[in-house]
Amino acid sequence: ANENTFYLRAVDNAGNVSTAISEDYYWSGGAASPPENLSVVPADEENTDNSFTFTWDLPSSFAGEAANLKYYYSINVLPTAYNTIETTARAAGPGPFATQYGENTFYVVALNDGGVKTNPTDIDWDNPAEVDFYAKTTAPGAPLNTSIFDTSDRENAEYSVAVKWSAPEGLNSGNFAGYVIYRSLDDITFTEVATTTGTAYVDSELESQLYYYYVKAKDKTNNYSIASTTVSITPTGRYTSPPTIVSLPKLTLQSYLMTAAWSTNRMASSFVEFGKTVALGETNGQVDSVTDHSVAVTGLSAGTKYFYRVKFIDPDGNIGTSEIDNFTTLPPPVISEVTVSDILLESAVVSWKTNTSATCTLKSGSNSIEETSGGSNHIQKITGLQATTIYSVQIDCLDEDLNSFSSDEYSFTTPQKPVATEVTVQNKENVDEPTITIAYKTNVPTTTLVYYQNGSMPDNKEVFEQELKSEHQIEIGGLSPKAEYTLTIKGADGNGINLDPAEQKITTRSDSRPPKIVTNRAIGRVIGRGNNSQANIYIKIETDEVTTIKAKYSIGVTANLEQATAEDPLNTYHLITIPADPGQVYSYQAEAYDAAGNLTKTEIITVIVENAKANATEVIAGTFSNRFGWVANLWNRPTTQ
């Protein structure tokens, strides 16, 4: 190119001329020649990175200012006005210029200052400068997590699908060219349908039939990865309106839990929005698509009012809701009506109630009894206890919401073991037939129960009294005389706890019937007259069997009989004489003993002894005294002064 200089001066109307200014320029008389000294870094043929820098010098010939030249470059294809990249710098890069594995060629041409790239006189497309460079890069990894979605519009029969994936691990973003999407109808023959640099692609204008897709990643050297996982789908279309509720929400309430159940006419997810105000604010649910919905809302406060509505989203993203309503959770779970009953020596029954269904554990000391199923009415029996011992019980429960709650601690005392002491068995005296008396004490009130039997009896007989008492006495009559009986003392306390049996033996008497007094007569008589007379009481006693008789007596009408006669020997007829004073009253009681020692006593009887009779002298003196007693009075008159 030849250097030229352009001069410019200004002349005014008076003919004055300014100092000239100049500008150098070049004119080759045609298109600019190729840039000089084109080079590349790195130039290593074994280079493994796709990162290069190209530099060049001015063309040897060009038109115009050097600073105003433009350059156009291409990779692996000869440059044209339509496939090149423009720059005003004399360098390109650094950057991933390789578009194929291995050898690549960089082409560059120059455009004259002010030239037009489509004018062959301004730029020489046929003679570019060129340099080879090498990129032996590694193919990218396969795209990950490939998935596919139906994006069709069912109502308008416009079918499409969206394929989505994740970038490969260790992707070299500087050398990354994009992704290639492949499609198949038979999962055998795949055809490239699109490329993209993103991680999703929507394939439209499809039919409602089964399609298969996979994706490959490629770098700028056209290295392709292996295929991703194949995904498939039959586009069926999307609804544009939500399902409708065909069964209104039905609530099941607990203390800390609410379960809502409802139905929709199409498949949809299930959610419940809830809160303590109509603003709601919280959500529970699941994304599984169903027509019969059930959502458990947990973590609620007991006895609290909440507002709620159900929400459902169909697979096409259409959202439906119910009207806002409210509910109140149940009171907190509690244990009530704890009762310890049927307390026996070795066991007791504990019952309680819960206001919600729960599974409970009854703890007593180191022992625990666990329920195998839940409920609201509970009962357990504690065994292995000891008598007269204080025990404590406490109940731990877990309701269906997995809320734990416990009772207070309760105590009870096992009863004493009923024991009989001070047992006495005696033959009863003075009875018509053999009778025994059993007496004993128990440490707690019990019923009275005595079994008795002798060797001639085929079965035990019993005597029973229902009354609960601690001091017991009972008679058994109608026994065989002179027979050995075995007695077993039993009974039970108010808790139904049986008395430990106490066994006694006794032999009945051969005769236990007291004699019968058939005659009892008495008379008081005086023998003789005057001072020499003697008075006696004569008692006649007759009995129905041989007896001995003695009489107890005392002067006067009294029950305190201080004296007794000698015992009259065995006989059925007895005459007892009691010395007495004439004219006195006496009281007596006869005692009759038969040969077996059985005693019969008479009632206390009063007898009047007659007066003594006077002799002849005493009669005359008495008569005289009665008639002439006034003579004697003469001697007794008082004297007068």
Secondary structure, 3 states (H helix, E strand, C coil): CEEEEEEECCECCCCCECCCEEEEEEECCCCECCEEEEEEECCCCCCCCCCEEEEEEEECCCCECHHHCEEEEEECCCCCCCCCEEECCCEEEEECCCCCCEEEEEEEEEECCCCCCCCCCCECCCCCEEEEEEECCCCCCCCEEEEEEECCEHHHCEEEEEEEEECCCCCCCCCEEEEEEEEECCCCCCEEEEEECCCEEEEEEECCCCEEEEEEEEECCCCECCCCCCEEECCCCCCCCCCCEEEEEEEEECCCCEEEEEEEEEEEEEEEEEECCCCCCEEEEEEEEEEEEEEEECCCCCCCEEEEEEEEECCCCCEEECCCEEEECCCCCCEEEEEEECCCCCEEEEEEEEEEEEEEEEEECCEEEECCCCEEEEEEEEECCCCCCEEEEEEEEEECCCCEEECCCEEEECCCCCCEEEEEEEECCCCCCCCEEEEEEEEEEEEEEEEEECCCCCCCEEEEEEEEEEEEEEEECCCCCCCEEEEEEECEECCCCECCCEEEEEECCCCCCCCCEEEEEEEEEEECEHHHCEEEEEEEEEEEEEEEEEEEEEECCCCCCCEECCCEEEEEEEEEEEEECCCCEEEEEEEEEECCCCEEECCCEEEEECCCECCHHHHHHHHHHHHHHHHHHHCCCCCCC
